């Protein structure tokens, strides 16, 4: 079976579009999750600290920690994962500190985002870019 130049270009364009679609869908999922958590409120750049490595040798176990004094909840998202929601930590009035640390799985190089809901009803956001040398979600 032979393809004409036009058919070959059409197939190539279709393949390129199919590789970009999951990234756009993921971006909208991340934005939807953030809007659902914050109710569309503005977010400050201060009030939360996210600690993640710049380079992760293995995407299967990437250590992160978040600290947001006065927070009632902290949501963590991995923007490049097929399922971006990583964790939501809720803190009650008797919590000794509003911080958490865990290991997460990253599919590849991407941003990790943490959003804190503070006790006064405001929100704070922090993000960190993590370069992954070996993917953790099947990569």
Backbone bond lengths (Angstrom), bond angles and torsions (degrees), N, CA, C in turn:
res aa  C-N    CA-C-N  psi(-1)  N-CA   C-N-CA  omega(-1)  CA-C   N-CA-C  phi
1 X - - - 1.447 - - 1.519 108.45 -
2 X 1.304 116.50 127.46 1.455 121.40 179.65 1.518 110.07 -108.19
3 X 1.327 114.95 143.01 1.455 121.03 177.70 1.515 108.99 -108.80
4 X 1.307 115.62 142.63 1.467 119.89 174.06 1.522 108.22 -78.13
5 X 1.293 116.04 168.29 1.468 120.91 178.61 1.524 109.84 -60.10
6 X 1.311 117.67 -42.08 1.460 122.12 -179.57 1.535 111.11 -62.66
7 X 1.336 117.56 -42.93 1.461 120.85 178.92 1.529 111.30 -66.70
8 X 1.326 117.03 -38.56 1.463 121.25 178.33 1.516 110.85 -64.50
9 X 1.326 117.13 -44.13 1.464 120.51 177.58 1.524 111.07 -64.59
10 X 1.322 117.02 -37.83 1.458 120.62 177.42 1.516 112.06 -63.54
11 X 1.326 116.71 -42.35 1.464 120.43 177.49 1.525 111.37 -65.05
12 X 1.324 116.45 -40.95 1.466 120.52 179.05 1.519 110.78 -64.47
13 X 1.328 117.12 -42.61 1.463 120.58 178.79 1.527 110.51 -64.36
14 X 1.321 116.75 -41.31 1.463 120.22 177.77 1.516 112.20 -61.86
15 X 1.331 116.92 -41.43 1.464 120.59 178.24 1.524 111.00 -65.09
16 X 1.331 116.74 -39.69 1.472 120.10 179.23 1.521 110.77 -64.76
17 X 1.316 117.52 -41.72 1.464 121.01 179.60 1.525 110.31 -64.69
18 X 1.312 117.69 -39.60 1.464 120.99 -179.35 1.531 112.20 -66.04
19 X 1.327 118.36 -28.30 1.463 119.81 178.38 1.521 111.37 -78.65
20 X 1.325 118.71 -24.49 1.462 122.04 -178.44 1.519 111.36 -87.55
21 X 1.319 119.40 -30.37 1.459 122.46 -176.29 1.526 113.95 -55.63
22 X 1.336 120.84 -46.16 1.459 118.76 179.87 1.525 113.06 -61.06
23 X 1.335 118.35 -32.43 1.455 120.33 179.08 1.521 111.00 -67.71
24 X 1.312 117.84 -41.33 1.459 120.37 178.64 1.511 110.77 -69.14
25 X 1.310 117.62 -39.09 1.458 120.50 177.74 1.519 109.82 -63.06
26 X 1.321 117.27 -40.75 1.455 121.53 179.19 1.524 110.83 -64.72
27 X 1.334 117.33 -40.61 1.462 120.73 179.28 1.520 110.63 -62.40
28 X 1.319 117.22 -41.27 1.462 119.11 179.07 1.521 110.96 -69.72
29 X 1.335 117.33 -33.69 1.462 120.30 176.90 1.522 110.04 -64.32
30 X 1.333 116.62 -42.26 1.468 120.56 179.05 1.528 109.93 -62.88
31 X 1.328 116.78 -46.20 1.468 120.28 179.29 1.526 111.15 -62.09
32 X 1.336 116.98 -39.30 1.464 120.52 178.27 1.521 111.53 -65.18
33 X 1.331 116.87 -42.07 1.466 120.05 178.83 1.528 111.53 -63.59
34 X 1.334 115.90 -40.76 1.465 120.07 178.54 1.519 110.26 -65.14
35 X 1.333 117.03 -45.39 1.471 120.68 179.69 1.527 111.23 -62.97
36 X 1.328 116.89 -37.40 1.461 120.82 178.22 1.530 110.93 -65.35
37 X 1.326 116.71 -40.81 1.466 121.56 -178.77 1.527 111.57 -71.56
38 X 1.341 116.90 -41.44 1.462 120.75 -174.90 1.519 113.69 -94.10
39 X 1.325 116.89 -13.78 1.459 119.08 -175.90 1.525 111.78 69.96
40 X 1.329 116.85 21.17 1.463 121.54 179.81 1.522 114.00 82.83
41 X 1.317 118.22 7.87 1.469 121.71 -178.88 1.527 111.03 -72.31
42 X 1.325 115.41 156.11 1.464 120.90 175.33 1.520 109.75 -69.63
43 X 1.346 115.37 154.00 1.458 120.53 -179.09 1.519 109.90 -122.52
44 X 1.318 115.25 136.95 1.463 120.96 176.28 1.522 109.53 -84.70
45 X 1.326 115.89 158.94 1.462 120.90 177.81 1.521 112.21 -92.16
46 X 1.304 117.31 -2.08 1.460 121.17 179.81 1.525 109.05 -121.13
47 X 1.320 115.99 158.63 1.451 121.00 178.32 1.517 113.51 109.68
48 X 1.325 117.00 -8.27 1.454 121.42 178.38 1.522 108.46 -142.04
49 X 1.314 115.93 141.23 1.461 121.50 178.44 1.519 108.82 -123.17
50 X 1.325 116.11 124.07 1.461 123.02 177.85 1.516 108.14 -111.84
51 X 1.328 116.31 125.98 1.457 121.22 178.81 1.526 107.96 -115.61
52 X 1.343 114.79 120.35 1.467 121.31 178.27 1.524 107.35 -146.05
53 X 1.322 117.66 151.63 1.465 119.04 -179.64 1.529 110.97 -70.67
54 X 1.344 116.22 148.76 1.467 120.03 175.68 1.518 110.35 -68.38
55 X 1.334 116.09 -40.22 1.458 121.76 -179.72 1.521 108.45 -126.64
56 X 1.332 115.58 127.16 1.465 121.37 176.60 1.521 107.75 -110.86
57 X 1.311 116.41 121.99 1.464 120.53 -178.83 1.521 111.83 -67.83
58 X 1.320 116.98 -29.18 1.456 121.21 -177.51 1.523 108.05 -137.56
59 X 1.328 117.45 123.65 1.452 121.23 -179.21 1.515 113.99 -72.33
60 X 1.334 118.02 -8.84 1.461 120.67 -179.70 1.521 113.28 -71.76
61 X 1.321 117.81 -32.21 1.460 120.87 -177.36 1.520 109.79 -139.49
62 X 1.318 115.78 88.84 1.461 121.67 178.99 1.525 107.70 -105.12
63 X 1.335 118.30 115.77 1.464 119.96 -178.55 1.530 111.25 -77.08
64 X 1.331 116.23 133.17 1.454 121.23 174.48 1.521 108.32 -134.94
65 X 1.321 115.44 158.52 1.455 120.58 171.50 1.520 108.58 -145.52
66 X 1.318 115.49 145.97 1.459 122.17 178.39 1.515 108.53 -127.81
67 X 1.311 114.96 144.18 1.459 121.61 -179.71 1.517 107.60 -141.03
68 X 1.332 116.51 122.19 1.458 121.67 179.68 1.524 108.93 -142.45
69 X 1.335 117.31 88.49 1.461 119.95 -179.99 1.528 111.09 -57.04
70 X 1.319 115.98 130.46 1.457 120.92 179.38 1.515 114.02 86.03
71 X 1.323 118.71 8.51 1.467 121.42 -178.95 1.521 110.86 -83.61
72 X 1.323 115.69 148.84 1.459 120.77 172.51 1.529 110.79 -101.34
73 X 1.344 116.46 -21.84 1.467 120.50 178.26 1.523 109.03 -156.52
74 X 1.326 115.73 147.73 1.468 122.31 175.92 1.528 107.52 -132.34
75 X 1.332 116.25 127.69 1.458 121.28 176.39 1.519 108.80 -110.52
76 X 1.342 116.48 135.95 1.465 122.48 179.36 1.526 108.42 -117.52
77 X 1.354 116.00 131.49 1.458 122.63 179.99 1.521 110.14 -127.22
78 X 1.325 116.14 143.55 1.465 122.58 171.80 1.529 105.96 -111.19
79 X 1.325 117.17 107.07 1.461 121.82 -167.74 1.523 114.32 -66.42
80 X 1.313 119.38 -21.84 1.454 121.33 -177.45 1.513 115.13 -101.71
81 X 1.314 118.08 -0.15 1.460 120.91 179.24 1.526 110.33 -79.00
82 X 1.332 117.68 152.82 1.456 119.71 176.23 1.529 112.49 -58.25
83 X 1.316 116.65 -36.57 1.463 122.75 172.41 1.527 106.53 -117.08
84 X 1.340 117.63 101.35 1.467 119.70 -170.06 1.531 115.48 -70.58
85 X 1.314 118.75 -23.80 1.456 119.84 -178.73 1.516 111.40 -69.16
86 X 1.330 117.18 119.77 1.463 121.10 -179.28 1.516 110.25 -97.66
87 X 1.333 116.68 -54.97 1.463 119.87 -177.03 1.522 110.10 -162.83
88 X 1.331 115.30 155.68 1.455 122.31 170.08 1.522 106.41 -130.07
89 X 1.305 115.46 123.63 1.462 121.86 179.51 1.523 108.08 -105.80
90 X 1.329 117.28 127.96 1.460 122.22 178.14 1.520 108.94 -111.15
91 X 1.333 116.00 139.12 1.456 121.59 -177.53 1.525 109.41 -122.28
92 X 1.319 116.07 130.39 1.456 121.45 177.69 1.513 111.18 -89.09
93 X 1.314 117.25 178.32 1.464 120.96 -178.01 1.528 113.60 -66.80
94 X 1.314 118.35 -20.01 1.452 121.30 -179.29 1.527 113.23 -97.65
95 X 1.326 117.51 8.42 1.465 120.51 179.65 1.522 109.52 -66.15
96 X 1.325 115.34 134.49 1.464 120.33 -179.12 1.524 112.21 -68.96
97 X 1.319 116.54 -37.68 1.466 121.20 176.66 1.525 108.33 -150.03
98 X 1.284 115.29 155.92 1.456 120.63 -179.94 1.529 108.58 -104.00
99 X 1.319 114.54 69.82 1.462 120.53 179.81 1.529 108.20 -144.99
100 X 1.324 114.22 156.28 1.456 120.24 179.18 1.518 108.70 -151.28
101 X 1.310 116.23 150.73 1.457 120.85 174.35 1.525 107.89 -139.19
102 X 1.320 114.62 144.46 1.459 120.75 -177.52 1.520 108.80 -159.61
103 X 1.299 115.69 177.66 1.470 121.99 173.39 1.515 107.15 -114.55
104 X 1.326 115.96 135.74 1.455 120.26 -177.90 1.528 110.04 -122.47
105 X 1.307 115.97 164.07 1.459 122.58 178.21 1.522 108.15 -105.56
106 X 1.338 116.16 129.31 1.458 121.64 178.85 1.523 109.41 -119.64
107 X 1.330 116.23 134.52 1.461 122.15 -177.93 1.520 112.01 -73.05
108 X 1.306 118.23 -22.29 1.460 122.29 -179.01 1.517 109.07 177.74
109 X 1.317 116.21 -168.64 1.462 121.20 178.72 1.525 108.90 -62.65
110 X 1.334 116.57 128.57 1.457 121.51 -175.90 1.516 111.25 -168.79
111 X 1.330 115.07 176.81 1.457 121.58 176.04 1.520 109.79 -94.47
112 X 1.316 115.17 140.98 1.454 122.05 171.19 1.527 105.69 -108.26
113 X 1.327 116.76 129.49 1.460 122.30 -174.93 1.520 108.89 -120.06
114 X 1.333 116.45 135.79 1.457 122.12 174.96 1.524 108.32 -123.96
115 X 1.333 115.56 133.42 1.461 121.53 179.31 1.515 107.59 -126.46
116 X 1.327 115.57 129.85 1.460 121.16 -178.99 1.522 110.29 -112.26
117 X 1.323 115.21 134.91 1.464 120.66 170.70 1.516 106.12 -95.93
118 X 1.312 115.93 115.65 1.458 120.90 -176.54 1.520 110.52 -85.56
119 X 1.328 116.76 162.70 1.455 122.49 -175.24 1.527 112.41 -61.27
120 X 1.326 117.59 -28.38 1.472 119.83 179.85 1.531 112.99 -83.48
121 X 1.331 117.72 4.11 1.462 121.94 177.90 1.521 114.30 92.49
122 X 1.316 117.71 -3.81 1.465 120.57 178.23 1.530 109.51 -86.02
123 X 1.326 115.43 170.77 1.455 121.03 -178.02 1.517 110.27 -127.88
124 X 1.324 115.87 148.49 1.465 122.23 177.39 1.522 107.87 -131.14
125 X 1.336 115.20 148.02 1.460 120.61 -175.72 1.524 110.13 -132.21
126 X 1.321 115.82 140.41 1.462 122.35 173.72 1.518 107.62 -139.70
127 X 1.323 116.29 147.99 1.459 119.61 177.59 1.516 109.85 -141.11
128 X 1.319 115.00 157.66 1.462 121.60 178.87 1.522 108.12 -143.67
129 X 1.329 116.27 136.06 1.453 121.56 176.25 1.532 108.39 -87.79
130 X 1.321 116.06 128.63 1.461 121.61 -179.62 1.527 108.01 -120.36
131 X 1.327 115.65 123.10 1.464 121.33 176.98 1.521 107.84 -92.93
132 X 1.321 116.58 121.45 1.463 121.88 -178.11 1.520 108.49 -106.43
133 X 1.344 116.36 127.01 1.464 119.82 179.99 1.520 111.99 -86.69
134 X 1.344 117.96 -30.82 1.467 122.36 175.81 1.517 106.43 -127.88
135 X 1.343 117.72 121.69 1.457 121.58 -177.43 1.519 112.42 -65.44
136 X 1.323 116.06 151.52 1.455 120.54 -177.82 1.509 113.95 -105.03
137 X 1.324 118.98 -22.21 1.466 121.40 -177.39 1.521 109.68 -102.34
138 X 1.304 116.32 65.19 1.450 120.69 177.74 1.505 114.41 82.60
139 X 1.345 117.96 12.12 1.460 119.91 -176.26 1.463 114.76 -110.82
